[in-house]
Amino acid sequence: MAKLDILTFPDPRLRRKASPVARIDDNIRRLVDDMLETMYAAPGIGLAAIQVNVPWRVIVIDISETHDRPLCLINPVIRSLEGEEEMDEGCLSVPGFFETVRRAERVRVESLDRHGERFELEADGLLAVCIQHEIDHLDGKLFVDHISMLKRQWIRRKLEKEQRQGVAAPVPRRSAI
């Protein structure tokens, strides 16, 4: 397994729309393993392939405290959304920032697993938020698109300044999605 580099906002590659995975093979399974290692090391609870500059519709999630319940979704499709809730979100591609975002409270998603088997998952709470957050990445959206333009511009300027000055991205004080 290998730790991958995570793209950071405002890198334009984060705005690309990911392509469906045509065939699940050892390369895809290796990507999933590398993404999990990268996510755990960050530390995070979710990661989309587009965040590591791989434009495929692959996400990994593990909201467990012990990092022992990894979830892999390949070509995920949201089938239904219900309710509404607000939750603080952070993002590995927007390091050091957490903002309140409104999303659906419950989600039903259809996907392929790492072996190419189709499954359906119903989720609520943090897992539902994480799924929506990561699928947004696959569609070229970031959590900052859900906050005010003023806050988004402030975050962008701050991260651009840090990048110009060669300042290392802050280590999150809590796990980011």
HUWO-V241031 format. One record per residue. RES is the residue in one letter. SS is DSSP state (alpha for helix, beta for strand, coil for the rest). PHI is phi in degrees with one decimal (999 if undefined). Layout:
# HUWO-V241031
res=RES ss=SS phi=PHI
res=RES ss=SS phi=PHI
This chain:
# HUWO-V241031
res=M ss=coil phi=999
res=A ss=coil phi=-136.2
res=K ss=coil phi=-80.2
res=L ss=coil phi=-101.9
res=D ss=coil phi=-80.9
res=I ss=coil phi=-97.4
res=L ss=coil phi=-68.6
res=T ss=coil phi=-121.0
res=F ss=coil phi=-56.2
res=P ss=coil phi=-101.6
res=D ss=coil phi=-51.3
res=P ss=alpha phi=-64.2
res=R ss=alpha phi=-65.9
res=L ss=alpha phi=-70.8
res=R ss=alpha phi=-93.2
res=R ss=coil phi=-71.5
res=K ss=coil phi=-90.5
res=A ss=coil phi=-74.1
res=S ss=beta phi=-92.8
res=P ss=coil phi=-61.9
res=V ss=coil phi=-80.4
res=A ss=coil phi=-79.8
res=R ss=coil phi=-145.6
res=I ss=coil phi=-92.2
res=D ss=coil phi=-135.6
res=D ss=alpha phi=-62.5
res=N ss=alpha phi=-64.5
res=I ss=alpha phi=-68.5
res=R ss=alpha phi=-63.5
res=R ss=alpha phi=-65.9
res=L ss=alpha phi=-58.5
res=V ss=alpha phi=-58.5
res=D ss=alpha phi=-61.3
res=D ss=alpha phi=-65.6
res=M ss=alpha phi=-65.7
res=L ss=alpha phi=-62.2
res=E ss=alpha phi=-59.9
res=T ss=alpha phi=-63.6
res=M ss=alpha phi=-62.4
res=Y ss=alpha phi=-64.2
res=A ss=alpha phi=-71.6
res=A ss=alpha phi=-60.1
res=P ss=coil phi=-87.6
res=G ss=beta phi=-143.8
res=I ss=coil phi=-120.0
res=G ss=beta phi=-159.5
res=L ss=beta phi=-156.0
res=A ss=beta phi=-104.3
res=A ss=alpha phi=-56.8
res=I ss=alpha phi=-60.7
res=Q ss=alpha phi=-70.1
res=V ss=alpha phi=-111.4
res=N ss=coil phi=64.3
res=V ss=coil phi=-119.1
res=P ss=coil phi=-83.1
res=W ss=beta phi=-114.0
res=R ss=coil phi=-84.3
res=V ss=beta phi=-133.2
res=I ss=beta phi=-134.1
res=V ss=beta phi=-126.8
res=I ss=beta phi=-144.6
res=D ss=coil phi=-154.1
res=I ss=coil phi=-93.5
res=S ss=coil phi=-72.5
res=E ss=coil phi=-67.8
res=T ss=coil phi=-99.0
res=H ss=coil phi=53.9
res=D ss=coil phi=-125.7
res=R ss=coil phi=-131.2
res=P ss=coil phi=-65.9
res=L ss=beta phi=-123.4
res=C ss=beta phi=-118.3
res=L ss=beta phi=-123.3
res=I ss=beta phi=-114.4
res=N ss=beta phi=55.2
res=P ss=beta phi=-68.7
res=V ss=beta phi=-134.4
res=I ss=beta phi=-76.7
res=R ss=beta phi=-96.9
res=S ss=beta phi=-157.2
res=L ss=beta phi=-129.5
res=E ss=beta phi=-138.5
res=G ss=coil phi=68.4
res=E ss=coil phi=-154.7
res=E ss=beta phi=-151.2
res=E ss=beta phi=-113.1
res=M ss=beta phi=-148.3
res=D ss=beta phi=-70.1
res=E ss=beta phi=-123.6
res=G ss=beta phi=-127.7
res=C ss=beta phi=-151.3
res=L ss=coil phi=-63.0
res=S ss=coil phi=-90.9
res=V ss=beta phi=-131.0
res=P ss=beta phi=-63.4
res=G ss=beta phi=88.3
res=F ss=beta phi=-119.1
res=F ss=beta phi=-133.1
res=E ss=beta phi=-139.0
res=T ss=beta phi=-78.8
res=V ss=beta phi=-127.2
res=R ss=beta phi=-97.1
res=R ss=beta phi=-142.2
res=A ss=coil phi=-66.6
res=E ss=coil phi=-78.4
res=R ss=beta phi=-130.4
res=V ss=beta phi=-141.8
res=R ss=beta phi=-119.9
res=V ss=beta phi=-126.3
res=E ss=beta phi=-113.4
res=S ss=beta phi=-158.3
res=L ss=beta phi=-106.1
res=D ss=coil phi=-91.6
res=R ss=coil phi=-66.1
res=H ss=coil phi=-105.7
res=G ss=coil phi=86.8
res=E ss=coil phi=-84.8
res=R ss=beta phi=-75.8
res=F ss=beta phi=-146.7
res=E ss=beta phi=-123.5
res=L ss=beta phi=-135.6
res=E ss=beta phi=-108.1
res=A ss=beta phi=-139.6
res=D ss=beta phi=-138.7
res=G ss=alpha phi=59.8
res=L ss=alpha phi=-59.2
res=L ss=alpha phi=-63.9
res=A ss=alpha phi=-62.5
res=V ss=alpha phi=-62.5
res=C ss=alpha phi=-61.8
res=I ss=alpha phi=-60.3
res=Q ss=alpha phi=-63.4
res=H ss=alpha phi=-59.4
res=E ss=alpha phi=-71.1
res=I ss=alpha phi=-65.6
res=D ss=alpha phi=-54.5
res=H ss=alpha phi=-56.0
res=L ss=alpha phi=-63.6
res=D ss=coil phi=-99.5
res=G ss=coil phi=80.1
res=K ss=coil phi=-111.6
res=L ss=coil phi=-120.8
res=F ss=alpha phi=-62.6
res=V ss=alpha phi=-67.6
res=D ss=alpha phi=-71.7
res=H ss=alpha phi=-97.6
res=I ss=coil phi=-114.0
res=S ss=coil phi=-65.4
res=M ss=alpha phi=-58.1
res=L ss=alpha phi=-61.7
res=K ss=alpha phi=-63.6
res=R ss=alpha phi=-60.9
res=Q ss=alpha phi=-65.2
res=W ss=alpha phi=-64.5
res=I ss=alpha phi=-62.5
res=R ss=alpha phi=-58.4
res=R ss=alpha phi=-62.1
res=K ss=alpha phi=-63.8
res=L ss=alpha phi=-67.6
res=E ss=alpha phi=-62.3
res=K ss=alpha phi=-63.0
res=E ss=alpha phi=-61.7
res=Q ss=alpha phi=-66.1
res=R ss=alpha phi=-63.7
res=Q ss=coil phi=-83.9
res=G ss=coil phi=71.2
res=V ss=coil phi=-75.8
res=A ss=coil phi=-66.1
res=A ss=coil phi=-59.7
res=P ss=coil phi=-64.7
res=V ss=coil phi=-78.1
res=P ss=coil phi=-60.1
res=R ss=coil phi=-79.8
res=R ss=coil phi=-151.0
res=S ss=coil phi=-65.5
res=A ss=beta phi=-105.1
res=I ss=coil phi=-74.4
